[in-house]
Amino acid sequence: MKKNDLVDYIVKLLSDKKGGDISVISMPPEKSLFDYSVIVTSTGQRHSASLSDHVERELRGIGIKNIKIEGARNSDWILMDLGDIIVDIFTEETRKRYALEELWKDHEIRKLKEKHEA
């Protein structure tokens, strides 16, 4: 699967589980260790764990095995490292605190889903 198709699939998985305010940041290869950052907001720690579990299970199901996860199940920030793609799952308050979109504002940022649509 091509990287951009995998990013789209991850966005779908997050959206299916009611992840909110989804953004994808394209990183220039000469300036970063990864190509894409997918950022999503959860409704709380339990929701974060559910999003992470769902993405991991589905990606392993299509043969992606090299998934590293940082952040405890009861954490406000879970980071999933797929090598070329990073998935950041934040609670709302923590996402505002770290403001990754602001940090990477000079890069292409696609807003894909607003806050917790039904």
N, C-alpha and C positions, 0 to 999 in steps of 0.2 A: 504494500500500500504506500502510495506517495505521501510525503509529509503533510502537504496541504489537505489531502483527503483524510488523513488520520486526525488532523486538527478539527476538521469539520465533524468527524465521527465523535470525537471527544466532546465537542460543543453539543451535539445532539444528545449524547448520554447525560451530560449535566442538565440540559434543558428538560429531558424526560423525567428527571428526578426533582424538578422544580428549583434548580439552581437559578439564581437571579443575577441581573446586572453583569452578563457575560461579556468579556472583552478578549480580543486576541491581539497581541502585540507582535509584529514581525520585527525580528532583530537582524541587523546587518551582520553577515558572517564574519567580517573582519573586526567587529567590535564586541563579539559576544561568544560565549561557550555554547549557546543554544540558539536555535532558529526561531522558535515561537514560545511565547508565554501566554497561557490561557488563564484568565483570572475570573473567578466566580464568587458570588456572595451567597452564604448559607443563612438560614434563619436561626442557627444556633449550633452548638457543638455536636449534638446528636445528628443534626442534618448534615454537618460537615463530614462526619464519619460515614454516613449513608452515601453521600456523593462519592467519597473516596473509594469505599467498598464497591460500589456499582461500577465505577470507571475501571478499577483494577480487575474485577471479575470479568467484565466484558472484553477488556483488552487481552487478558490472558486467554480468553476463549477464542480469540482470533490469532493466537500464536505469539503475542508480544509478551515476552517473559522478563525482560530486563527493566523492571519497574522498581525504583527506590522510593520509599515513602518516609518523610520526616514529619514529626508532629504526632503527638499522642491522640488517641481517640477522643479524649476530652480536652482538645486544644482549640484555640481560636484561629489557628493557621495550620493547615496541612499542606505540605509541598510534595507533589508527585513528580519525580524526575524520570523522564523517559529518554534521556540523552539529548536529543535535538529539540524536545518539547518539554516545557515545564508547566505543570498545572498547579496554580495557587488557589486553595479553597479557604476563604476567609469568612469569619463572622463580620457583620456590618461594621461594628465599631473598630475592629482590628484592621479591616480594609481601609477605612478612613485614616487610621493612625499611620499605616505604612505607605499609603498613597503611591503604589507602584506605577500607576498610569502617569502620575506627575513626574516621577523619576525618569520614565522612558518617553516623555512627551514629544521628543524629537523624532521618534520612530512612528511607523504606520500603526495606528490603533483602530481596530474595527470593533464597534459596539454592536453586539449581536442580539442581546436580549436585555430588556430593562428589568427593573426590580420585580421579582416574584410574581410574574403574570400567571393567571389561572389557566 
